[in-house]
């Protein structure tokens, strides 16, 4: 069997922003930063 880890991901979702953080195996929380909430800012792509 391989090595496994648990990744915890947190999203603080607000009207104007989304803050993203994660922790691996219950370790230190690492912030990935904050993004806006428009489709362009979150990288949304239309299927058309």
C-alpha positions as protocol buffer text, in pm:
chain_id: "A"
residue {
  index: 1
  type: UNK
  ca { x: 0 y: 0 z: 0 }
}
residue {
  index: 2
  type: UNK
  ca { x: 106 y: 357 z: -65 }
}
residue {
  index: 3
  type: UNK
  ca { x: 144 y: 648 z: 173 }
}
residue {
  index: 4
  type: UNK
  ca { x: -175 y: 841 z: 237 }
}
residue {
  index: 5
  type: UNK
  ca { x: -237 y: 1187 z: 376 }
}
residue {
  index: 6
  type: UNK
  ca { x: -551 y: 1373 z: 471 }
}
residue {
  index: 7
  type: UNK
  ca { x: -594 y: 1721 z: 328 }
}
residue {
  index: 8
  type: UNK
  ca { x: -832 y: 1960 z: 500 }
}
residue {
  index: 9
  type: UNK
  ca { x: -952 y: 2253 z: 287 }
}
residue {
  index: 10
  type: UNK
  ca { x: -1136 y: 2557 z: 422 }
}
residue {
  index: 11
  type: UNK
  ca { x: -1328 y: 2819 z: 227 }
}
residue {
  index: 12
  type: UNK
  ca { x: -1455 y: 3137 z: 393 }
}
residue {
  index: 13
  type: UNK
  ca { x: -1714 y: 3253 z: 141 }
}
residue {
  index: 14
  type: UNK
  ca { x: -1846 y: 3607 z: 158 }
}
residue {
  index: 15
  type: UNK
  ca { x: -2028 y: 3834 z: -83 }
}
residue {
  index: 16
  type: UNK
  ca { x: -1711 y: 4012 z: -200 }
}
residue {
  index: 17
  type: UNK
  ca { x: -1438 y: 3750 z: -147 }
}
residue {
  index: 18
  type: UNK
  ca { x: -1342 y: 3386 z: -91 }
}
residue {
  index: 19
  type: UNK
  ca { x: -1048 y: 3306 z: 139 }
}
residue {
  index: 20
  type: UNK
  ca { x: -884 y: 2966 z: 93 }
}
residue {
  index: 21
  type: UNK
  ca { x: -670 y: 2769 z: 341 }
}
residue {
  index: 22
  type: UNK
  ca { x: -555 y: 2408 z: 385 }
}
residue {
  index: 23
  type: UNK
  ca { x: -382 y: 2173 z: 627 }
}
residue {
  index: 24
  type: UNK
  ca { x: -219 y: 1836 z: 560 }
}
residue {
  index: 25
  type: UNK
  ca { x: -268 y: 1562 z: 820 }
}
residue {
  index: 26
  type: UNK
  ca { x: -391 y: 1811 z: 1080 }
}
residue {
  index: 27
  type: UNK
  ca { x: -68 y: 2012 z: 1061 }
}
residue {
  index: 28
  type: UNK
  ca { x: -18 y: 2385 z: 1037 }
}
residue {
  index: 29
  type: UNK
  ca { x: -286 y: 2579 z: 849 }
}
residue {
  index: 30
  type: UNK
  ca { x: -153 y: 2736 z: 531 }
}
residue {
  index: 31
  type: UNK
  ca { x: -337 y: 3027 z: 372 }
}
residue {
  index: 32
  type: UNK
  ca { x: -360 y: 3024 z: -6 }
}
residue {
  index: 33
  type: UNK
  ca { x: -500 y: 3377 z: -15 }
}
residue {
  index: 34
  type: UNK
  ca { x: -813 y: 3559 z: -111 }
}
residue {
  index: 35
  type: UNK
  ca { x: -991 y: 3588 z: -446 }
}
residue {
  index: 36
  type: UNK
  ca { x: -1290 y: 3783 z: -568 }
}
residue {
  index: 37
  type: UNK
  ca { x: -1627 y: 3632 z: -645 }
}
residue {
  index: 38
  type: UNK
  ca { x: -1683 y: 3723 z: -1010 }
}
residue {
  index: 39
  type: UNK
  ca { x: -1661 y: 3441 z: -1267 }
}
residue {
  index: 40
  type: UNK
  ca { x: -1343 y: 3595 z: -1409 }
}
residue {
  index: 41
  type: UNK
  ca { x: -1174 y: 3610 z: -1067 }
}
residue {
  index: 42
  type: UNK
  ca { x: -1253 y: 3250 z: -978 }
}
residue {
  index: 43
  type: UNK
  ca { x: -1160 y: 3121 z: -1322 }
}
residue {
  index: 44
  type: UNK
  ca { x: -1507 y: 2999 z: -1420 }
}
residue {
  index: 45
  type: UNK
  ca { x: -1534 y: 2881 z: -1778 }
}
residue {
  index: 46
  type: UNK
  ca { x: -1855 y: 2848 z: -1972 }
}
residue {
  index: 47
  type: UNK
  ca { x: -1910 y: 2516 z: -2148 }
}
residue {
  index: 48
  type: UNK
  ca { x: -2028 y: 2699 z: -2463 }
}
